[in-house]
Amino acid sequence: MESEPENILPPLLVNNPRERIEAQQISLTKILPKSPRKRKSIHKIIEAVPEPKPRFPLELSCFPHQMCFKLDQETVTQKLRLWNICKHTIYVLNCGMWDDTARLGASWFCSPHTRILVPPGFIAKITITATPRGCAPIPCATSAVQVALANKRDLVVGYIVVPVCVKFLSYRPPSFGEGG
């Protein structure tokens, strides 16, 4: 007669061997402290306010540091070069011109209008084109080109502003009458 193989598993499997405890069996006196603790207040005088340090600092070098335009009758185009000198890739976005006084004597166009991915050590080029408008109402103007910087695609972390000095050679001072 053949013998049955021995069962090495126990006859009853129990997932939780502890006995069940009901909520009424738990005493709150054992859980809660007997007397509330008194906290000591500590007063420290902070001499220097700590400055936050960015996890991925943005470092960018631009050339020229200040752009100068002399506008007469012809369209003038200049390039702004931005070097990525940090250790990680950054995004650069041209935000256009600040201050509308330079727009009185010329039309301005900055390109490209899309994000530029700049790996470490590479250059991003932004082209600024100025087209003069006939006779300028002002002799000179100061404006700026704003550039947004980001570590990730849609998260702008910082801005760079490059000053733009404009001299309008087509300026004619207003003439007043003889009694003027």
C-alpha positions in Angstrom: 0.0 0.0 0.0 1.3 3.3 -0.9 1.6 5.9 1.8 0.4 9.4 1.3 3.1 12.1 1.2 3.5 13.9 4.4 2.1 17.4 4.4 4.8 19.8 5.6 2.4 22.8 5.8 0.3 23.3 9.0 -3.3 22.3 8.7 -4.5 26.0 9.1 -2.9 29.0 7.6 -3.3 32.2 9.7 -2.2 35.5 8.2 -2.2 37.4 11.5 -1.2 35.2 14.5 -2.0 38.0 17.0 -5.4 38.0 18.7 -7.8 40.7 17.7 -8.1 43.8 19.9 -11.3 45.8 20.0 -11.3 49.6 20.5 -12.9 49.3 23.9 -9.9 47.3 25.2 -7.4 50.1 24.6 -6.8 52.3 27.6 -6.1 56.0 26.8 -4.2 56.5 30.1 -1.3 54.3 28.8 -1.1 56.2 25.4 -1.5 59.8 26.5 1.2 61.4 28.7 0.3 62.0 32.4 1.3 65.7 32.4 1.7 68.0 29.4 5.3 68.8 28.6 6.4 72.4 29.0 8.3 73.7 26.0 11.1 76.1 26.5 11.1 79.0 24.1 14.5 79.7 22.7 15.2 83.2 21.4 18.2 83.7 19.2 19.2 86.9 17.5 19.9 86.3 13.8 22.7 88.7 12.8 22.9 87.9 9.1 20.0 86.8 7.1 20.9 83.6 5.2 20.6 84.0 1.5 19.0 81.2 -0.5 21.4 79.3 -2.8 20.0 78.0 -6.1 20.3 74.3 -6.8 21.3 75.0 -10.4 22.7 78.5 -10.7 22.4 80.2 -14.1 25.5 81.8 -15.5 25.4 83.5 -18.8 27.9 85.8 -20.5 26.7 88.3 -23.2 28.5 90.3 -25.8 28.1 93.2 -26.3 27.3 94.3 -22.8 25.6 97.4 -24.2 24.2 97.8 -27.7 24.6 101.1 -29.5 22.5 102.0 -32.6 23.0 105.1 -34.8 20.0 105.4 -37.0 19.8 107.6 -40.1 17.8 106.3 -43.1 18.9 102.7 -43.4 17.9 99.5 -41.5 20.5 98.5 -38.9 21.0 94.9 -37.7 23.1 93.8 -34.7 23.6 90.5 -33.0 23.5 89.8 -29.3 25.6 86.7 -28.4 24.8 84.8 -25.2 27.3 82.1 -23.9 26.2 79.4 -21.5 29.0 79.2 -18.9 27.2 77.1 -16.4 27.6 73.3 -16.1 24.1 72.4 -17.3 21.9 73.1 -20.3 19.6 76.1 -20.1 16.8 77.6 -22.1 17.0 81.2 -23.4 13.9 83.1 -24.6 14.0 86.5 -26.2 11.3 88.7 -24.6 11.8 91.7 -26.9 12.4 95.4 -26.2 11.7 97.3 -23.0 10.8 101.0 -22.8 8.8 102.4 -25.8 10.8 105.6 -26.2 13.0 104.0 -28.8 9.9 103.0 -30.8 9.1 106.7 -31.4 11.9 107.0 -34.0 12.2 103.4 -35.3 10.5 100.0 -35.7 12.3 97.3 -33.8 12.3 93.5 -34.4 14.0 90.9 -32.2 14.4 87.3 -33.4 14.0 84.4 -32.7 10.8 84.4 -30.7 11.1 80.7 -29.8 13.1 79.1 -26.9 16.7 78.4 -27.6 18.3 75.3 -26.0 21.9 76.2 -25.1 24.2 73.4 -23.9 27.2 74.3 -21.7 29.8 76.3 -23.7 27.6 77.0 -26.6 26.3 80.3 -28.0 22.8 81.6 -28.6 22.4 84.5 -31.0 19.6 87.0 -30.9 19.2 89.4 -33.8 17.9 93.0 -33.3 16.8 94.9 -36.3 16.0 98.6 -36.3 14.2 100.3 -39.2 14.1 104.1 -38.8 10.9 106.1 -39.4 11.5 109.2 -41.5 12.1 112.1 -39.2 12.6 111.2 -35.5 10.7 113.2 -32.8 13.5 112.6 -30.2 17.3 112.9 -30.5 18.2 109.8 -28.5 16.6 107.1 -26.5 17.6 104.4 -24.0 15.9 101.0 -24.1 16.8 97.4 -23.3 16.5 93.9 -24.6 15.1 91.4 -22.1 16.1 87.8 -22.2 14.5 85.1 -20.0 16.5 82.1 -18.7 15.2 78.8 -17.5 16.6 75.4 -16.3 13.6 73.5 -17.5 11.4 74.1 -20.5 8.6 76.2 -19.0 10.0 77.4 -15.7 11.6 80.9 -16.0 14.2 81.4 -13.3 15.9 84.6 -14.2 16.1 87.6 -16.5 19.0 89.4 -18.2 18.6 92.9 -19.5 21.0 94.3 -22.0 20.9 98.1 -22.4 20.4 99.6 -25.8 21.4 103.2 -26.6 19.9 104.7 -29.7 20.9 108.0 -31.5 18.6 109.2 -34.2 20.6 111.1 -36.8 17.3 112.1 -38.6 16.2 114.2 -35.6 14.9 117.6 -36.5 14.3 120.0 -33.6 10.8 121.5 -33.6 10.8 124.9 -35.2 8.6 127.5 -33.6 7.2 130.5 -35.5 8.9 134.0 -35.5 7.2 135.0 -32.3 8.0 131.8 -30.7 
